[in-house]
Amino acid sequence: MCGRYALYGPVSRLHEQFSADIDDLPLDWGPRYNAAPMQMLPVIRQRPTGECVAHLLRWGLVPSWSKDESIATKLINARGETLAEKPSFRAAFKSRRCVIPASGFYEWRQLAGGKQPYFITPSNDELFGFAGLWERWSKPDGELLDTFTVITTDANDAMRPLHERMPVILQPDDYTLWLSKATEPDLARQLVAPCSDSMLRIYPVSKAVGNARNEGPSLVEPVELPPA
């Protein structure tokens, strides 16, 4: 499960780390320390000509065949094991794969004092590239809506104390392979796996992150837990 993440720092990082054109991003798009479903967030896609480009898409997939967009809240994540079989994901898995940049993501662990949030961030202080899928849906008035979902897989050993699932975190060398429509689904499926433990740095953060209305850099600052 991945239901909340963060993306902060200069927008230029999307160009530097994903070789993505960022000219289509709004100039006023700011950092998100508490990115939540149904928000517009940067996603990396590949143009037909092969170049990568960053666009704002709404988190929560709406398949092209959906009768309405309410399904989005149920499709914020996609289980990697069933991408090729599930009607909601199989078409996008074949030809509409994307990469979702993230500074880190949140997960909660049940402790004696209640649920404690943790922030999982790259150990090299760069950005994660989550494997994702995107879809285009036509609203009744004809307006087009582009949406995305985060693919999940079994948790690695570092994540397992927090949750049994985690986002699929791609290796930078695999971004092009994942994005390309020329990549066969069977080959793309090989990238759907837990990342190594060494890629992650995990620490507890403020419970304020539990409210999606809260924002700001204080949400990703480490906190000390009371003695067990």
C-alpha positions, 0 to 999 in steps of 0.5 A: 500500500502507498497512500501518501508520499512526498516530492520536494526540492527544485523542479529541475531535479526531474530533468536531472534525474529522469532526463524529462522535459519540465516545460509543461509543468505549471510555474507555480507548482510547489513542493508536496510534503503530504501528497495524497490521492486525488491531487495533481502530481508530477508524473514522467511519461514518454512521448511517441518520439521517445523523449521523457516529459513531466506532466501533472496527473491526478492520483487515482486511476480512472480507466478509459471505460469507466462510467464515472470517475468515482472509481479513482479512490479505489485505484490509487495502487495496483498490485504488481502480481495481477497487472496483466489480468485485472481489467482496470490495469491490463491495457495501461500495463501494455502501453501506458506505463509511467514513472512517479518521482518521489522524495519518499513515502509514508507508512504507519506502524501500530505501536503501544501509543497508536499508529506511528508514521515513518518516512521512507526516503532514498539512502542516496538523497536523490529521488525514488522513481515509482513504477506506475500506470496512467490512463486518459478518461473523457468526462461527460462534457468532453474534457480529458482527465489523465490519472495514475496509479502506483504499482506495489509489490511485496515488502523487502526486509527493511519495510516488512516491520511496517507493512507487507506491501511497498511501491515498486521502486525502479532502478534509474537504469530501468526507467527507459525500459519501463516507459518504452511502449516497445518493451514487452509486458513480460519484460516489464513484469521482471521490473516489478519486484522489491528494491534492495534494503540498501536503497531505503532510509527509514525513520519516524516522523510527526503524526501530523502527516496523518491529516492530508490538509497538513503540509510543510517540511516539518512533516519529513523531519525525524522525531524521537519515539518515547521509550517502549 
